[in-house]
Amino acid sequence: METLPKIVIVGAGRIAWHLSKRLKGKGLPVSQIFSRTEENARELAETLNTAWTTNPAAILPEAEWVILAVRDDAIQGVASAIAPFVSKALVTHTSGATAGNVLAGCFERFGVFYPLQSFSHEHAPVWSKIPFCVDAALEADLLFLKKIAKIIGNLVYHVNDEQRVFLHVAAVFANNFANHCFSIAEKLLDEHNLPFELLHPLMEETIAKALQESPARMQTGPAARGDADTIHRHLALLYQHPEWQVLYNSMTLDINPNLAIGAIDN
Ligand SMILES: NC(=O)c1ccc[n+]([C@@H]2O[C@H](COP(=O)([O-])OP(=O)(O)OC[C@H]3O[C@@H](n4cnc5c(N)ncnc54)[C@H](OP(=O)(O)O)[C@@H]3O)[C@@H](O)[C@H]2O)c1
């Protein structure tokens, strides 16, 4: 990058911590942290050895890129609060579930810089494996975001607002719902004094195959086979967990809509 952009991060949560440290590590230091809670803003800024403020009017007037790393439902409010003090900068949020357009009324140059991964305070992200989904109102800003994403990560995709909301729904299925299924499996084994490790190789194989091939083609099990007797037995075994029966039933029918399951014997 020829000249270093003046970067301001808004927020001091998980994304703000990880992103600011990565930017700094790649020679793109953050010039200021602006966040609503003094303690959190100061703690992050001190780690980065940079400036901080809780006052929107004190945001660096020379800021060139403002990254809104606040909760989804706070993006619009924070954008309105800082808009009078950020006139020329490119302003992006980091949310997969929020349209970039929510920034349109506040800023001329706006966009999205969404790292598609689950970040937590405890785990160091593997940046080379994180897809950065970027978008911007202006072509030059899109190029800038792509360049930055390439510097701090490796995988860069141009994803527009409409695509991103569906990507986010897909991510909920692939991550949250898949994980919830793992958690049901763990509880079931626990109830019957079996260790969860028993399922680890199967889980690993499932993920490995889904990454190699279309998961739809890799589907096995009673639903895919149309094995109605086994499905009935499974549903009956789940009688103490009617909520899991409902999940099992709808998953089964979604895998194989031709199955006639009939009433469950509780
Ligand atoms: N974490 C992830 O895995 C992940 C992945 C991709 C994208 N994202 C996106 O990144 C953004 C930030 O997520 P996060 O995980 O970093 O959240 P987080 O750890 O919960 O931190 C949220 C930050 O937002 C601030 N905030 C919350 N409500 C606010 C309000 N009403 N006004 C002003 N500031 C407010 C908080 O300030 P305080 O410090 O004062 O509480 C905190 O600094 C979200 O848009 C999220 O969708 C997150």
The ligand as an ORCA input file, in Angstrom:
! r2SCAN-3c Opt
* xyz 0 1
  N     -18.004    -11.874     16.519
  C     -18.138    -12.446     15.341
  O     -17.968    -13.654     15.220
  C     -18.453    -11.616     14.119
  C     -18.114    -12.131     12.867
  C     -18.342    -11.370     11.740
  C     -18.960    -10.122     11.855
  N     -19.304     -9.660     13.100
  C     -19.956     -8.344     13.181
  O     -19.084     -7.418     13.810
  C     -19.848     -6.465     14.564
  C     -19.344     -6.444     15.984
  O     -19.505     -7.724     16.530
  P     -18.646     -8.191     17.805
  O     -18.729     -9.666     17.845
  O     -17.341     -7.523     17.824
  O     -19.559     -7.615     18.971
  P     -19.203     -7.495     20.508
  O     -17.989     -8.248     20.859
  O     -20.469     -7.777     21.218
  O     -18.871     -5.936     20.658
  C     -19.868     -5.013     20.325
  C     -19.334     -3.604     20.410
  O     -20.433     -2.760     20.074
  C     -20.570     -1.765     21.063
  N     -21.979     -1.441     21.191
  C     -22.994     -2.279     21.473
  N     -24.170     -1.607     21.523
  C     -23.862     -0.316     21.264
  C     -24.642      0.872     21.191
  N     -25.972      0.850     21.361
  N     -23.992      2.022     20.900
  C     -22.658      2.050     20.705
  N     -21.862      0.951     20.769
  C     -22.469     -0.195     21.059
  C     -20.040     -2.392     22.319
  O     -19.658     -1.353     23.165
  P     -19.305     -1.609     24.706
  O     -17.855     -2.018     24.688
  O     -19.550     -0.296     25.304
  O     -20.226     -2.673     25.178
  C     -18.864     -3.190     21.784
  O     -17.719     -2.386     21.679
  C     -21.309     -6.881     14.407
  O     -21.889     -6.150     13.362
  C     -21.224     -8.343     14.036
  O     -22.323     -8.790     13.252
  C     -19.066    -10.366     14.233
*
